[in-house]
Amino acid sequence: MSDVTEVALGSAPRARRRRPPVSVIVCLVFLAAVGLAAVFGRLLYPDAMRQDILTGLLGPNSPGHPLGTDELGRDVLAMTVAGTGSALLGPLCVAVGSMLIGILLGTLAGYQRGPIDFLVSRWTDLLLALPLLLAAIVVGGVLGGGYWVTVVLLTILFSPSDIRIVRAGVLEQSARPYIEAAQMLCLPRRRVMFVHILPNVSTLVVTNVMLNVAFALVAFSSLSFLGVGVSPDTADWGAQLATNRQIVFDNPAAVVAPAALIILVACAVNLVGDWLGQRLAQNGSRA
C-alpha cells in the first residue's frame, strides 16, 4: 500500500473525529438563528410592544397572529422575537464580565499567593455565602432596579466561581517545569501569568463562560419575571412569562414560547460548551 493511500485512510477517521456530533450541529444552527433574532429582532418588529385594545386576546393561529395576542392585544410572536436581544445581551455581558474578573483575580491569587490569595479567597467565600437571586433582588430593589444594574449585580455575584476555577488552574500550572524555567529566566511576573500560564487554562475559561451564559440566562429571566430585571415596556422573555401567566389557558403560546426558548437556549449553550471544552482538551493533550 502506498504512502499516499495510508495517509488518506488515516486522515478519514481523523476527519470524522473532528466533525461535531449531530446534536451539536443542531444546537449551533439553533443558536445562530437565535443570535440573528437578537440582532435583527427589533428591526423586524419595531412596534412589538404596541397595544391594540380593539384586537384584545386571541389564541394561536389567529389571522395575522401565529402565536396569538395577549390581553392588551400585543402580538406574542413579535414580543418573543423582539425580546431575544434583551434576553441574551444581559447574560452574555454577565458571563464575559464575571470571567474577566475571574481571570484577573484568579490569576493573581493563584500565582502570587500570600496576602493577595488570602484576601481574594475570603472575598469569594463571602459572595458564595450569599443567595444569588435573593441578594440581586434586595440590592436591585435598593438601587431601583433596571437592566444594567441587574447586569452589574449578576456579574459580581457570578464572579466567585470563575475566580476559584481560574485560581485552581493557575495553581496547577504554576508547578509545571516550564514555569520554573520562565522564573529562572527572570521573566516579569505579569508576562508569566498572562502570557504563559493563562493560555494553558483557556479550556477552563471557555467552558465556564458557556456554562455561565446558560446560568445567567435563567437568573436574568427569573429577575425579569419578578420585575427587577427590565422595565415593563421592554420586550423580554422573563417579563413575558410574568405578564402572560394569567392567560395561560386562553393562549398557552404566550407562556410556552418564551419559556421554551429559555430552556432550549440554556440547554443548547450547555451542549456546545461541553463539546467545545472536550475539543480544546483533546487539542491540548495532543500538543
N, C-alpha and C positions, 0 to 999 in steps of 0.2 A: 504494500500500500504506500502510495507516495506521501511526501510530507504535506503537500497541499491538501490531499484528501483527509489526512489526520487532523490538520488544523481546522478544516471545515467541519468535520464531525465533532471535534472538541468544542468548537465555538457554538454549535447549535444548542447543547444543554445549557451553556453559559447564558445565551441569549434568552432561553426560556426562563432561566432563574431570574434574570433581570427584569422580565416583564411583570408588571404588577398583577396581582390576582384580579379576577373579575369584580369581586366586591369592592376592591379599592378603586378600580376604574369607574364603577358606577358612582361611588362616593365622590370622586374627583369631578365627574361630569355634573353631579347634583350640586356640589359646592360652587362650581363655575357658574351654573345657572343662577344660584342664589346670589353670587357676587355681582353678576350682571344686573339682577333686580335691585341690589343695594345701590349700584352706581346710577342706574337709569330709572329707578322706580318713581322718584319724584318728578322726573321729566315726563314719564308716561302718564302719571296721574297727579298733575299739579293741584287739583281740587279734590284730593281724596277725602278730606275731612268736611267737604261741603254738605250741609244738611238739606234734606228735601222732605219737609214735613208732609207735603201732599202725597208723596210716594209711600211713606210710612214703612212698616215692617213687611218684608217679603221673604218668602222661603227660597231655597236653592232652585236653580233652573228657571228663574223668572226672566221675562223678556228684558234683555239689556243688563241683567244682573245674574251672572252664572252662579255666584255664591250667595245671592240674595242681598238683603239690606238689614240694617239694624233698626232700632226703634225711631231713630232720628232720620231715617231714610238714606243713610250713608252706605255706599256700596262696599260690601265686605271684601271683594277681590281687590278693589282699588286701595283700601286701607291696608290690606295684607301686603301687597306689593310695595306700596309707598313706605310702609313701616319697616321694611327689610333693612334700610340704611341705618336707622336709629337703633334697631335691634342688634346689629352686628358691629357698628362702629365703636360703641362703648366697650363691649367685651374685647375687641381687638386691641383697643388702647389700654385696657386693663392688663391683658396678658403681656403685651410688649413692655409696658411701663413697669409692671412688677418684676419682670425678668431683668430689665436693665438695673433696677435696684438690687436684685439678687446677684447679678454679675458683679456689680461694684462692691457691695458689702460682703458677699460670699467669698470673692477672690481675696479681698483684703484680710478677712478673718481667717481664711484657710491658709494663707501664705505667711502673713505677718505674725500670727499667733499673739500671745501675750495679752496686754490690756485691750487691744482692738478686738481680738477674738472674744474676750470676756464681755465687753460692752455689747457687741453685736449679738452674741448668743443670748444675753439677758433681754435684749430688745425683742428678739424673735420669740422668746418664751412668753413675754408679756403679751404680744399680739396674738400668739396662738392660743392663749388662755381666754381670749375674748370670743364670744359667739359672733360669727361673722355677720350674719344678717341682722341680728339684734343690735350690734354696735353700729352698723351702717344706718339702721332706721333711727336710732337715738341721735347720732351725730348729724345725720341728714335733716332730721326734724329741727334740731337746734340751729343749724345753719340755713334753714329754709328750703332744703332740698334742691332740686334742679339736676339737669342731665350731667353737666360736667362736675358738679360737686359729688355726684354719685360715682363718676368715673375715678376721681381722685381718691375717694374713700375706699373703693374696692381695690384700687391699685396698691394702696398702703396695706390693706388687710390681706391681700393675696401675696404680698412680698415675702413673708416669713418662710413659707415652704420653699420658695425659689432660693432664698438665701441659704437655707440648710442644704438643699440639693447641690448648689454650686460649691458651697464650702466643703461638703463631703468629697466631691470630685476633685477639688483643688488639693485637699489633704492627701488623697490617694496618689495624685500626680507628683506632689512635692517630694515624695520619697523615691522617685524614679531616677535612674543614673543620669539621664540627660539634664535633669535639673541640677544635680550635683556638678555636672560638667559646666553648665552655664554659670553656676555660682563660683566655680574655680576660675572662670574667665573674667570674673568681676563685672558681669553684665549688670546694668541697672535693674533694681527690683521691679520697676514698672515694666521694663521690657520682658523680664522673665515671666511676670504674672499675665500680662495681656497679649504677649506675642508668642510665648512658648507654651504656657500652661492652658490658657483659655481655649485655643483651638482644639485641644485634646479632650475638653469636656463639652464640646459643641453638641455631641449626641444627646447628652442630658438636657442641654439648653433647648434644643429644637423640640425634643419630645415633650418637655414640660410646658413649653409655650403652647403647643397644640392642645394639651390637656387643659391648660388654664383658659383657653378660648371657650372650650365647652363648659367648664365650671362657671366662668364669668357670664356666659350667655344665660345660664339658668339663674344665677344670682341676680343679674341685672333685670331679667324678666320678672323675677319674684318681687324685686323692689318696685318695678313699674306697676305690677299688679296691686301692690299695697299703696300706690300713689306717691312714692318717694322719688322714683327714677326720672320720669318725664312729665311735662306739663300736660293737662287734659286735652289741649288742642293739637297734640303731636301724635302722628300715626306711629304706633309701636305695638309689637306682638303682646307684650305683657299687659299694656293698657287695654288692648282689645279684649283680653280674657277677663279683665276686671269689669269692663262696661257691658260686655255681652253675655255674662254668665246668667243673667236673669231671663234671657230669651233662648236658652239652650234647647228648649223643647219646641219653640216656634221656628227657630232657624239654627239647627245644630252646626251648620258650616261656619257660623260666626265665631264659634268657640273652637271647633275641631281644627279649622285651618291654621290659626296661629299656634295652637298647642302642638299640632303635628309637626309644624315647621321647627319649633323649638327643639322637640325631641329628635327629629331627623337630622337637623344640623349638628346638634351635640354628638349624636352617635357617629355621623359621618366624619366629623373632625377627629373624634377619638380613634376611629379605624385608620384614617390616613396618618394620624400621628404615630400610632403603634407600628404601622408598616414602614414609615419613614425612619423611625428610630431603629428598627431592625436592619434596614438597608445601611444606615450610617454606621451601625455597629459592625456589620459584616465588612464594609469597606475599610473600617478602621482596623479590624483584625487582620485583613489581608495586607494592609500597609505595614 
